[in-house]
Every structure is written in C-alpha cells, then in structure tokens.
Amino acid sequence: MSKIEEKCKEKGVRLTDQRKIIAKVISDSKQTFGSKDHPDVDELHKRASLIDKKISIATVYRTIKLFEESGILIRHDFKEGKSRYEPTTEEHHNHLIDINSGEIVEFVDKEVEELQNKIAQKLGYKLVDHKLELYGSKIKKN
C-alpha cells in the first residue's frame, strides 16, 4: 500500500482502482524522481496512463482535487501557470525554483527558520505557519 493510500484510509477517502493508481503514481514520484519532483496534473496523467490507459485527465483532476481537499496533497503555484503537487508531510521545507529550467529544489535552513520567527516576534506576532518560495537562476560556473 502506498503512502498516499495509507493517508486516504486514515482520512476515510474511498479509493477506486483508478484512484489507487493515481495515489501510487504520486507516492512513487518522490522515490523515483527525488525531492525535485512536483508534478502537475498533465504529468500525473501521463504517468498514470502508462499503468492504465483508460484513466482520463478529468479523473486525475477530480482525484487531485479530492486529495487536496482532504489534506493529502499540497498544491503549489510556482508562478509558471501550472499547479504542482506534493504529498503533505510533517517535515517543513522551503522551495527554490529555477526560473529558467523549472527545477524545484527543496531545502531546510535553520538560520532562515530562526530569522522568520525573529521577524514575526519583532513585529508582535507568534508565527504559526509560513511558506517560503525563492526564485532564481543558476549561476554558471567558469
């Protein structure tokens, strides 16, 4: 059973055979492609279709929406016009997006986390959540 399937079971989300395939594709994406993989619906449909050619893009859209509404997936809109998805996790991380290649790098930096808390406190707030997305272009090495 994939991690997404387990989360669906925990949250009472009914899994049809096609939803199981989509859940498996999403779960396998991090293992197969690493932390840089944040597939959009078209890519998920392409991967799911390799397993079951009858899965329609509409089924993928509906399934992704259901998983997102159930808190199983997180949607990211990385300024490129396509929503990308990743499974929710307990481990917080930030994203650095290459504006030329579209590559997404996940990172955790203790100093950045501390600075964000300091800024919130300085402004009179207790930080309860945040999302950090950095955009850049790779520096060419000579």
C-alpha positions in Angstrom: 0.0 0.0 0.0 1.4 3.4 -1.0 1.8 6.3 1.5 -1.0 8.2 -0.2 -3.3 5.2 0.0 -2.5 5.0 3.7 -3.4 8.7 4.2 -6.6 8.1 2.2 -7.5 5.2 4.5 -6.8 7.4 7.6 -9.0 10.2 6.3 -11.8 8.0 5.1 -11.3 8.7 1.4 -12.7 6.0 -0.7 -10.3 4.6 -3.3 -11.4 3.3 -6.6 -9.0 1.3 -8.7 -8.1 4.4 -10.7 -7.6 6.5 -7.6 -5.3 3.8 -6.3 -3.2 4.1 -9.4 -3.1 7.9 -9.1 -2.2 7.6 -5.4 0.6 5.1 -6.3 2.0 7.4 -9.0 2.1 10.4 -6.6 3.7 8.3 -3.9 6.3 6.9 -6.3 7.1 10.3 -7.7 9.3 11.4 -4.8 11.1 8.0 -4.7 11.6 7.8 -8.5 12.4 11.5 -9.2 13.5 12.8 -5.8 12.6 15.9 -4.0 12.8 18.0 -7.2 9.6 16.3 -8.5 6.5 18.3 -8.0 4.4 17.0 -10.9 1.4 18.9 -12.4 -1.8 17.2 -13.5 -0.6 16.6 -17.0 2.5 14.8 -15.8 0.5 12.8 -13.3 -2.0 11.8 -16.1 0.9 10.8 -18.3 2.4 8.6 -15.6 -0.9 7.1 -14.6 -1.8 6.4 -18.3 1.3 4.2 -18.5 -0.3 1.9 -15.9 -3.9 2.2 -17.1 -4.7 3.8 -20.5 -8.3 4.3 -19.5 -7.6 6.9 -16.9 -8.8 10.2 -18.2 -7.4 13.6 -17.4 -10.7 14.5 -15.8 -10.3 11.6 -13.4 -6.9 12.8 -12.5 -8.2 16.4 -11.9 -11.1 15.1 -9.7 -8.8 12.8 -7.8 -6.1 15.5 -7.2 -8.9 17.9 -6.0 -10.2 15.3 -3.6 -6.7 14.6 -2.2 -6.0 18.3 -1.8 -9.3 19.0 -0.1 -8.7 16.0 2.2 -5.2 17.4 3.2 -3.4 14.5 1.5 -1.7 16.7 -1.1 -0.4 20.3 -1.2 -0.8 22.4 -4.2 1.9 24.9 -5.2 1.6 27.6 -7.8 5.2 28.4 -8.7 4.5 31.4 -11.0 4.6 29.3 -14.1 0.9 29.0 -14.7 0.6 25.3 -13.7 -0.3 24.0 -10.2 2.1 21.4 -9.0 1.5 18.9 -6.2 3.4 17.0 -3.5 2.2 14.8 -0.6 1.7 16.6 2.7 4.5 15.8 5.2 5.2 16.5 8.8 8.7 17.8 7.8 8.6 21.5 6.9 10.7 22.6 3.9 11.0 25.6 1.6 11.4 25.7 -2.2 13.9 27.3 -4.6 12.6 27.5 -8.1 14.9 27.9 -11.1 13.2 30.4 -13.4 14.9 29.0 -16.5 14.7 25.3 -16.1 11.7 25.0 -13.8 13.8 22.8 -11.5 12.5 22.8 -7.9 14.9 22.4 -5.0 13.6 21.7 -1.5 15.6 22.9 1.4 15.6 23.4 5.1 17.8 26.0 6.7 17.8 26.5 10.5 19.0 30.1 10.2 16.2 31.0 7.8 13.6 29.5 10.2 15.0 31.3 13.2 15.1 34.6 11.2 11.4 34.2 10.2 10.5 33.7 13.9 12.5 36.7 14.9 10.9 38.9 12.4 7.4 37.8 13.4 8.2 38.4 17.1 9.8 41.8 16.3 6.5 42.8 14.7 4.5 41.5 17.6 3.4 38.1 16.2 3.8 34.5 17.0 4.5 32.6 13.8 2.0 29.8 13.3 2.7 28.9 9.6 4.7 30.1 6.7 5.6 29.3 3.1 8.9 30.4 1.5 9.4 30.2 -2.2 12.6 31.6 -3.7 13.0 32.2 -7.4 16.4 32.4 -9.1 18.6 31.3 -12.0 21.5 29.0 -11.7 24.9 30.7 -11.5 27.1 29.5 -14.3 30.5 28.2 -13.0 33.6 29.1 -15.1 
